[in-house]
Amino acid sequence: MKKFKLILLSVFLLVALGAALLSAGAWYWSQRPVTMDSPRIDYIVETGSGPATIARALNEAGIHINSRGFVALARLTQLDKRLQAGAYEALQGDTPRRLLERMANGDMTQTRLTLVEGWTYKRIRQALQDNPAVRQTLDGVSDDELLARLGADVQSPEGLFYPDTYVFVPGTTDYDILRRAFHAQQKMLDNLWAERDQQLPLKTPYEALVLASIVEKETGHSMDRGKVAGVFVNRLKLGMPLQTDPTVIYGMGDAYQGRIRKRDLTTDTPWNTYTRNGLPPTPIAAPGRASLLAVLHPDEHGYLYFVSRGDGTSEFSTNLAAHNRAVAKYILGRK
């Protein structure tokens, strides 16, 4: 009996020692840097991926890891229940434990895309297409289809996307970024419209968006925005045509080659504010918050005309004779 107890004790000690050695080996392995094909490797964890699938994705990406060890470590630490789908990066020196913790914490890689104030929808779409981190899903999708998916009740996507810097995870779709920009613009416009001056000759938030897009293209000088908006508001109140070159350029489309000729001003398009009174049917670009504010709270003055001085600022006039003198001075170079 005594001998049997000694045998049992020996077996128990051997098992305990084996478990301890196994545990120590596992801990040692989990703390050792993984072998990588390059110092930095991006990889994707798809939705619904478990530890085994993730281990396979790591190896396929060039992050060499023991699959069985990775699965066992994930389960022993219970991090397998917290692994999040997304885009990640592995860095030289990362250990299996660090890789697991990063995915459990959702510490995803991120990138940025800036949509610039004054960009047209065409330019915004080009920026999305040119960004390698954006997953393209809108090729072949018409403007009408896109507007329907966004829930927009207008006929054109122009001006609907708020110009801002958007941070996103690589692999985010072009539609998701546009959706974020669309809702940001709608929220901004609704909030500012609710606090607008009450005497404006604008009936809807969309009309404010249209006018703000014109102000955005007419001046980049912050001190002049309110004055420029005031000129257009004065003209709308008097029933005068807006006569603004950026709308003509927009209506010309690809025919515009860098300058406007006299015949361009007299060639009618829906956006030609020389041949048509009132606002054009759509915005001509994406206006920023400053231009929206300028339109909804324009400066009160008697100016009906303005012309660029060539330094980013504008010369304002109350009558045509003074305006013609300003044009002669700043555009034609006469004194």
FENDA-V740150 format. One line per field, one symbol per residue. ss: DSSP state (A for helix, B for strand, O for the rest). burial: b if it has 16 or more other C-alpha atoms within 10 Angstrom, else e. A space follows every 50 residues. Layout:
ss=???
burial=???
This chain:
ss=OAAAAAAAAAAAAAAAAAAAAAAAAAAAAAOOBOBBOOOBBBBBBOOOOO AAAAAAAAAAAOBBOOAAAAAAAAAAOOAAAOOOOBBBBBBOOOBAAAAA AAAAAOOOOOBBBBOOOOOOAAAAAAAAAAOOOOBOOOOOOOAAAAAAAA OOOOOOOOOOOOOOBBBBOOOOBAAAAAAAAAAAAAAAAAAAAAOOOOOO OOOOAAAAAAAAAAAAAAOOOAAAAAAAAAAAAAAAAAOOOOOOAAAAAA AAAAAOOOOOOAAAAAOOOOOOOOOOOOOOOOOOOOOOAAAAAAAAOOOO OOOOBBBBOOOOOBBBBOOAAAAAAAAAAAOOOOO
burial=eeeeeeeeeeeeeeeeeeeeeeeeeeeebbeebbbbeeeebebbbeeeeb bbebbebbbebbbbbebebbbebbeeeebbeebbbbbbbbbeebbbbbbb bbbbebebeeeebebbbbbbbeebeebbbeeebbbbeeeeeeeeebbeeb eeeeebbbbbbbbbeeebbbebbbbebbbebbebbbeebeebbeebeeeb bbeebbbbbbbbbbbbbbbeeeebbbbbbbbbbbbbeeebbbbbbbbbbb bbeeeeeeeeeeebbeebbebbbbbbbbbbebbbbbbbbbbbbbbbbbbe eebbbbbbeeeebbbbbeeeeebbebbeebeeeee
